[in-house]
Amino acid sequence: MDDYAKIIYKGKTYKLPVVTGSEGEKAIDISTLRQKTGLITLDPGFANTGSCISSITFMSGEKGILRYRGIPVEELARHSTFTETAYLLINGVLPTRKELNRFSVLLNDNSLVHEDMQIFYQNFPRASHPMGILSSMVNALRSFYPELQTVEEEINKTVTRLLSKMRTLAAMSYKISMGHKVIYPRPDLPYCANFLNMMFDSPVKPYRTHKELVKALNVFWILHADHEQNCSTSAVRVVGSGRVNLYAAISAGIAALWGPLHGGANQAVIEMLSDIVKNNGDIDSVIKRAKDKNDPFRLMGFGHRVYKTYDPRAKIIKKTCDRVLKKLKIKDPLLDMAKELEERALTDDYFIEHNLYPNIDFYSGIILRAMGIPTNMFTVMFAIGRLPGWIAQWQESADDPKWRLSRPRQIYTGPTKSKYIPIDER
Ligand code: ACO
């Protein structure tokens, strides 16, 4: 044991190995801690806990770095497509042209969903949030597409089915919520253009996909494709560790992503910016509320558990926003408001001291608005983007020969052994 940490407890010294990652990150391996010392660790929110060893995504919160399988996200956003990035995350390497064509054909072949699933949509109450619907529908896929014969066939088929059908399900849910005719996927359109067409084409007004919007959607989904052990990915890994089917694990990831502290922040940002615009641009009171410890309000789209500098994804999305709005000649007052709010927050002592910078959600909603995506669908858009990451992370844990059931411990602080008191004597 070359590199180790020592724990001294009750006069005895215990040596615990230190594990080093390929980017020099270090962790104390405490897997034998309880067995050796009787102690467990306590780490609310797991801010100091590594839950796995992974070769998928590297991020540095201090340097503002994000790489998928070693490739900087900036390069992927510039040169790749969402389908190619999904392939990279899931298979570990960039595809050859032949492999990418084959992957696209598979995605097209799996894009239709069972007609009976449309009946489910009709029965959700009108005001249902699309994330709740999506989570239920993805879980329901298992009933429509039961287990296949071999493990390999099962994994390959389920992965392509999910990637393709979740996009169809999302567009279907929007069309049905509007009371409009469902538009079927088109085999001649690539992944992102196909999605926009399913969302916005109609028998009365044919949709013409705009090159700039298709590029922006590719960038948006590439930037969301993975983010190592975040809340929803951890949910997928934890639920998956009980050996449920992949649909159920992904459905849990969607549910976790829904929350406003996680993926739901993109919707919350737009609501916050709209409120500021409605209140005649009153940024002062928003900043004041965000700093007030007695007020639960937070500046949405600001702050991150890992990034203590500018989120690299936010930089790209901000630039993409500017480009798309300029090219499409769209004037969105929310973009101006977002920039003004960002400037104010970044020069405010509270935000400086707390290392609070815009995260990806701060500007992402503005691009989605430019595409015509309704606000309550924003988190669904995030979920489609995060899907390749969830799949890759689930697969990595499933391939690990040491895959164990996730089962954290706790420190109990409730009553010690107490007597049962019959109801009439209480
Ligand atoms: N506005 C005001 N204060 C904030 C904010 C914010 N957005 N974020 C963090 N803080 C403050 C906290 O009040 C706390 O202050 P204190 O130490 O003086 O008590 C300190 O910064 C640390 O905050 P924590 O909540 O402990 O940080 P944590 O790492 O647990 O939370 C989180 C990260 C949830 C993202 C937080 O920054 C937040 O709520 N941001 C707003 C929601 C948001 O944008 N979420 C999207 C994140 S990106 C993603 O998931 C896609």
Residues whose N, C-alpha, C, O or C-beta is under 5 A from the ligand:
A	BS01	ACO	P260 L261 H262 G263 A265 A290 R298 L299 M300 G301 F302 G303 H304 R305 H354 N359 D361
